[in-house]
Amino acid sequence: MTAETTQPAALAADPMMPHLYRVKRASRETHDTFTLELVPAQGDGTPPFSPGQFNMLYAFGVGEVPISIVSDPEQPEHFDHTIRRAGRVTRVMLDWKVGDTVGVRGPYGVGWPIDEARGRDVIIVTGGIGCAPVIGVINYIFRRRNAYGDLQILHGVKTPNDLLYRERFETWRDHPRTRVLLSSDQPDRTWRYHTGVVTELFDELTVTPSTIVMMCGPEVMMHHAARLLAAKGVSEDALYVSIERNMQCGIGLCGHCQLGPHFTCQDGPVFPWRVVRPWLAAEAR
């Protein structure tokens, strides 16, 4: 499913007008991170979407923010979003309760290459607390495990308290043909995994000719990771990244999320690495 097939349904006569949803479930992940399950206030279900796409969530009277969808597209009765308190809008969202009304625009953007990855070995790399963009695709693969090859998940955090979905990572680790490698820059006494940055785990990776990589995190990490993965034999055409930018409209009008000739809200947030590498390198200089 591509963004081209989802956007016409999402863009109503007034594309800036949010649709009304209600909070069905609110779950704390950490002290400042939570997951919301949203259901339409009216109607039968959500618009179609693909893992890696996002919605604009609107807190009435405060503003809206782009948030990745982490639920499964084959469960269209609800949208799930994992949100970290990071500003005035998400601070309000942290206090939302079951039954509260939420504005939703979307889904927007381009998702992960789930069809291209079928039958191939998959490596997922994520750094920092912003792992939500890959959670949806991990869940997607596990619900269709026989359609994909070996799965390797590498996740790096600053401190153990930043590790979201702790129970899910432990569950994923027990699946066949699956490896989960975790790393922390600043571990405490309870940390049982690698100490250091996530790219230090690359020595443990197994790369095959069919390997496809999906990655999100700080851009400096992704730059370094891309070089290391290329040295291990990962083709540049087999590497995809999710880029974070200041997405304010979601439909390519405001220009705040522009990256070279691309609008992240429409052409991304998931890009082939070869497409965005020159522009990210230019910004780094």
N, C-alpha and C positions, 0 to 999 in steps of 0.2 A: 504494500500500500504506500503510495507516494503522497507528498504534500499536494500535488496537483489534484488528486482525487478527493482530498479532504477539505481543501480551502473553500471551494464553491459552496459547500454545505454550511461551512462555518461563517462565511461572510454574508450576513443578512443585508437588507436594504440599507441599514445604517451600521456599517462594520464596527463603529465605536460604541454601539449600544450593547451592554452586557446582558446575558441571559441569567435568570434567577435560578440559583441552586440553594440547597440546604445542607447543613452539616449533619451527616448521619452518624459518623463516628469520629472522635478526636483522640489520638493516641500520642503520648509523650515518648520520644525516642531518647533524648537527653534533656538536660535542664533547660536548653534553649532551642530545641529542635522537636518538631512534632509532625505527625502525619494526619491529614484530613481526608476522610471519605465523603465526597460530595455527590448528592443525587439531585436530578432536576426537580425544581419546584413544581413544574408541570411537564407533561409529556412522558414518553415511554423510555427514553434513554438518552445517552450522550451521542454527539456526532462521532463518526469513525475517526480513529487516530492510529498513529504508529509509534512504537517505542522510540523515545528520543525527542518527540515533539513537546510543545509546552502550551500552557494556557496563560492568559492574563487574568489574574485573580483580583477582584475589586472589593475593597473594604469601603462601604458607603460612608461618605463624609470624610474620608482620609486619602484614598488613592488606590492605585493598582500596581502590581508587580508581576513579572514573568516567572512562572514556576513550572518545572518539569512535571510531566505526568508519569506516575510510577505504577499505575494499574495496568491490567492486561486488556488489550483491545478486543479480545473475545469475551470480555465481561462488560458489555456496553451499558449496563444499568447504573454505573457510577464512575466517577473520576477520583483517583487517589493522588494526593500531592504531599511531598515531604518538604517542610518549610523550616528554615532556620531564622530565628529572630536576628535581624541585621539592620533594622531601620524603623522609621515611624509606622510604616504600613504593616510590616511583619510583626511588629510589637503588638499591634491591635489583634492581628490574626491569632497570636499565641493564646489570647483569652477567649477565642470563639468556643462556643459550647454546642452540644447537639441541639439541632433545631434552628440555629442562627442562619440568617440569609446571607448569601455570598453572590457577588456578581462574577460571571465567567464569560470571557471572550476567547474563542479558539475552537479547536486546536490550530496551532500555527507552526510553520517551519517544516524542515526536512528531518526525518528520523534516521535511525540507524539502518544499515544495509542488511536487514534480516533475511531477505530473499537471497541476496548474493552470498550470504554466509551459510546457507543450507548445505549440508553435506561436508562442510569444511571444519577444520580445527579453529577454535576461537580463543583469542587472548583478550582479556579485558583489564585495562590498567586505569586506576583512578588514584588521585592524590588529594589530600586535604579533606575537608568536611563536605565538599560539594559533590558527593558521589551519587546524588539522586538521578542525574541523567543516564547513568548506566544501570541503575537498579531495575528500571523497567525492562531493559533488554535481557538482563540476567533472568528475571522472572519469566520472561517470554521463552527463553531457551529451555529453562527447566520444565516448563509445562509442555514442551515439545522436544524432549531430550533426545529421542531417537532420530530426529531430523538433523542433528548437528553432531560434529565430531567431538574430539577431546576439548574440554573447556578448562582454561587456566584463568583464575581471577587474582589479580594483584592489587592490593589496596594499602595505601600509606596514609597515616595520620600523624599529626603533631604530638598529641598526647593520647593515652588510652581513653580518656573521657570524650575524645572526639570521634570514637568509633561508633558509627550508627549501625543499626541492624545487626547488633552483636549476635543475637540468636540465629539470624538468617545465615550469617557467615559460617557458623558452626554447623548448621543443617546442610548447607551447600557442600561443606567439606566432606560429608559422609556419602555423597553421591558417587556412583561409579563414573570413571572417565572424567573426573573433576579434581582439580587442585586449587586450593585457596592459600595464598601467601599473604601474610599481613606484616606490616612494619610500622614502627613508631619512632619519631625523632627523639622524643623525650619520654621514655618509658618510666613506669613506676615499678614497684616491687611485684605487682600482680601480673605484669606483662609477660606472656609466655612465648612471644614470637620474636621476629627479627628486630634488632635495634638499628635505626638508620633511615635513610630515605628510600622511597619505593623502588627507584631505579637500581638499587643495590641487589634487589631480588632477581634481576634479569639473568644473572648467572645460573639460576635454577630453572629457567624457561626451556621448554622443548619447542623448537620451531620446525615446522614441516613445510613442504612446498605449497600445501593447501591453506596455511595459516592466514587468518584475517584478524586484524587488531582493531579494537574499539577503545578509545582513550578519552578521559576528561580529567581536568585538574588545572593547576596553575600553568600558564603558558611557558614559563621557564622550564618547568618540569617536562612538559610535552616536547619542547625543543630538544632537550637532552635525551629524553626517552626515544624520540624518533631516530636520532643518530645511533644510539645503542641497538635499537631494533633492526635498523638497516645493516649494521655490522653482523648481526646474527642471521641475516638472510631474509628479513621481512621486506617484501616489495613495497615501494612507496605507494603503489596503486592498491595495496591491501591494508593500508593504514587510514583509519578514520578518527576524527577528533570532534569533540563537542566544544564549541567556543562560547565563552560568556562575554556578552557586551551589554551596553546600556539600552535594552530593548524597552521602548516606551509606548509604541503604538501597535506593534505586532504585524503590521500590514505594509511596511516599506514606505511610509509617508514622512515620518518625522526626521529620519536620517541619523538619529543618535547612535544607531548600532552599525554604522557603515564601517566596513573593513575593505579598503581598496575599492574595487568596483562592486563589492558584495554588500547586501544587507543581511545581517545575521538572522534577523527575524523571519526572512523569507527564503534566502539561499542556504541558511543553516537552521538551527545551530550546529547540526552535524555536517561536516565537510570532509571530503577526501583531503588528506594531508598535503598532497601536491598542489591543491588549489589555493590553500591559505598560507602555506609555508613562506612564499616570498613576501607577503604583506606583514606577517608576524615578524619576520626577520627585519624588515624595514623599520618597524616600530621599535624594535629592540636596539637599533643603532642610535 
